[in-house]
Amino acid sequence: MDGGVYYVTFNTVLNELDPECRKITLDALKFFHLSRILLHIAVVMPDHVHAIMHPLEKSSGNWHELSDILKTIKGYSARKINEHLQRNGQVWQPESHDRILRNESEFLEKWNYIFENPIRAEIVELPEDYEYTFIPDSVG
């Protein structure tokens, strides 16, 4: 949906992404922040990714497509992860889950869910201690 804000989840086919693979993935997400998307929050967990993103306009009334953005992020990170792991093959499940966030309440619910995900997974005690979370300093 043009101008929509999306809650997005995608999963790895690998058992677990090591720390370098998580960094690669987070860097791929951050790369498009303020160029193709406004990234409100993202977290790269050992086996999945959550993000809230708003595709930006390319030109007046012409928006970046969410499917193209995700394909690029997943494709780039998969290539870099395979290089790091010295392997070939699929890294991400082909499908991603996305949901349009329709109001502030939904946005805050999903934002908090993402922020607290590393706590629920018992990886850290405080969400700000998880280094594979991105929260922009400002919206640009």
ABEGO torsion letter per residue (X at the ends): XBGBBBBBBBBBABABBBAAAAAAAAAAAAAABGAABBBABBBBBAABBBBBBBBBBABBGBBBBAAAAAAAAAAAAAAAAAAAAGBBEBABBABBBBBBBABAAAAAAAAAAAAAAAAAAGABABAAABAABBBBABAX
